């Protein structure tokens, strides 16, 4: 028998494992984190990587809380807001699966639906703002991108109601509906189109010049036509994710678009900015069978959208990408608007690999410039487990 070397014991940190929309993540209250982790930096990243179980060359997250996919490799840190206009400050970390890297460059729209319920249940919202029965409006400051999100959380007998009959394609069981409003979702200084154009010719190595709509709304997103890159828009995950060449081409599109959008200076920098931008391809409506076996009719949807996140085709749709879809669909002349049939629209229903999703957007043109006041969608959220996570004490 080998005599074990001396190692630091594990430490335990209060945490909650939650589903929000079609994503899952580990939620922390800022004040519960160890002192050295309360500030951004290497120690915080190291902790979250170990909690999720990354980097994992097996891509299974067997030794952590992650699920081996981009939609389940997420962490959230919440605190009472420092602003009187908001209830809670929300910081999101996208944890890479096979690399020691946490991307703080964007938001998670799906987990945004879980922020309000968590904040209420964990004492981060003034109790005077919570009705005994009804709906609590939670004003969220999204710290990654500096934007406001408003969540409408159902309350029963003074507590968050999680159960209900709201069904969301991509989620197995029904739950309570949580409407979420993304206010003024344009990134940065409010410029929706960083190139100044609704459609650009994007030069991509190996593909040549392809049309692209590059937009900053919800999350920086690059939209391309499915047909132009050899697809129909009805593809499911295995049709893309089992094709290494296809994934490499999408990464080339993402890197080239990142440079054109001014997010990075050189394509090589895309490796250190994996969470943003997203790449999505759009097509006109068509019949298809969703990943659940559900039939989706062309008559049910305005267009088809498939999106790539963290190097893989998403199983449904990222919430922030849905914001970008709704925004682009509301503005005539974009590839998304064209695929949806053109014209003015205040909402769009699109088909994704798991089914369909309807999203509303309020777009206006002022002095020749387009702006979107808000994008609205309904999601659901549920606590899966709460208590403590444990990590070796020498991690951070």
PyMOL commands that set and color helices and strands:
alter all, ss='L'
color gray80, all
select helices_A, chain A and resi 30-32+35-37+42-52+70-72+109-121+127-129+227-229+237-241+244-260+267-272+298-300+319-329+335-339
alter helices_A, ss='H'
color red, helices_A
select strands_A, chain A and resi 10-20+23-29+74-80+88-95+102-103+134-142+147-156+159-160+178-183+200-204+208-216+220-225+278-283+288-289+295-296+303-309+312-313+347-352+355-366+369-379+381-392
alter strands_A, ss='S'
color yellow, strands_A
deselect
rebuild
show_as cartoon
